[in-house]
Amino acid sequence: MKIRKGDEVIVLAGKDKGATGKVLRTIPREERVVVEGVNLITKNIKADAQRAGKESGRVTVEAPLHVSNVAIVEDGKPVRVGYRIDENEDGTTTKVRVSRRSGKEI
């Protein structure tokens, strides 16, 4: 997956199309991401001893989105992600993510 936790993304499809937010969590096995303030659902949470002090009742939480429905944002526009291998001065190489639009490192 080319999208990581902490990336600023825009939603490309679905009920929240056009919304932007920060990636809170990635689920690589299911190819899904959870974006802050996007795809909100209401869950009914029971109060019990294990959840003492936590919220109960009707709680609004972010549901996961498929990674194909989001893209990284650069200057307010969605960009694709590529990779470039940089060589360090000590001879080692590092793989870095770059924007396909501008070539800048993400």
C-alpha positions in Angstrom: 0.0 0.0 0.0 1.3 3.4 -0.9 -0.7 5.3 1.6 0.6 5.5 5.2 -0.6 6.7 8.6 -0.4 10.4 8.9 -0.8 11.2 5.2 -3.2 13.9 4.1 -5.6 12.3 1.6 -8.7 13.3 -0.5 -11.7 10.9 -1.0 -12.2 10.2 -4.7 -15.4 8.2 -4.6 -18.4 7.5 -2.3 -20.7 9.6 -0.2 -17.8 11.8 1.1 -16.2 12.5 -2.3 -14.0 15.5 -2.2 -13.5 15.5 1.6 -9.9 15.6 2.8 -8.5 14.3 6.1 -5.5 12.7 7.8 -5.1 8.9 7.7 -5.6 7.7 11.3 -5.0 4.0 10.7 -4.2 1.6 7.8 -5.4 -2.0 7.5 -3.0 -3.5 4.9 -4.4 -7.0 5.0 -7.8 -5.7 3.9 -6.4 -2.8 1.8 -8.4 -0.2 3.8 -7.6 3.1 5.5 -9.4 5.1 8.3 -9.5 8.8 7.5 -10.2 11.5 10.2 -13.7 12.9 9.9 -14.7 10.9 6.8 -17.2 8.0 6.4 -18.7 8.5 9.8 -21.1 5.9 11.2 -23.1 5.6 14.4 -22.5 2.6 16.6 -24.4 1.5 19.7 -21.9 0.8 22.5 -23.0 -0.9 25.7 -21.6 0.3 29.0 -19.8 -2.4 31.0 -17.1 -2.7 33.6 -14.3 -3.1 31.1 -15.3 0.2 29.4 -15.5 2.2 32.7 -15.0 5.9 32.0 -15.3 5.5 28.3 -18.2 6.6 26.1 -21.3 4.4 25.8 -24.6 4.8 24.0 -24.7 6.1 20.5 -21.1 6.9 19.3 -20.0 8.3 16.0 -16.8 6.7 14.6 -14.9 6.7 11.3 -15.4 3.5 9.3 -12.6 2.2 6.9 -12.5 3.1 3.2 -10.9 1.1 0.5 -7.5 2.5 -0.4 -8.5 2.8 -4.1 -11.0 5.5 -3.1 -8.4 7.8 -1.6 -5.4 9.7 -3.0 -2.6 11.7 -1.4 -3.2 15.5 -1.7 -0.6 17.9 -3.0 -1.7 21.6 -3.4 -5.3 20.6 -3.0 -5.2 18.1 -5.9 -5.0 14.3 -5.8 -1.6 12.9 -6.8 -0.4 9.4 -7.6 2.6 8.0 -5.6 5.7 6.6 -7.1 9.1 5.4 -5.7 12.6 6.6 -6.3 15.8 5.0 -5.0 18.3 7.6 -3.7 21.9 6.8 -3.1 23.4 8.2 0.1 26.9 9.5 0.5 28.0 6.4 2.4 27.0 4.2 -0.6 23.8 2.9 0.9 20.4 3.3 -0.9 17.1 4.4 0.4 13.6 4.0 -1.2 11.5 7.2 -1.0 8.0 8.0 -2.0 7.6 10.7 -4.6 4.7 12.6 -6.2 4.1 11.5 -9.8 2.8 15.0 -10.6 5.8 17.1 -9.3 8.5 14.6 -8.5 8.8 16.0 -5.0 9.4 13.7 -2.0 6.3 12.9 0.0 
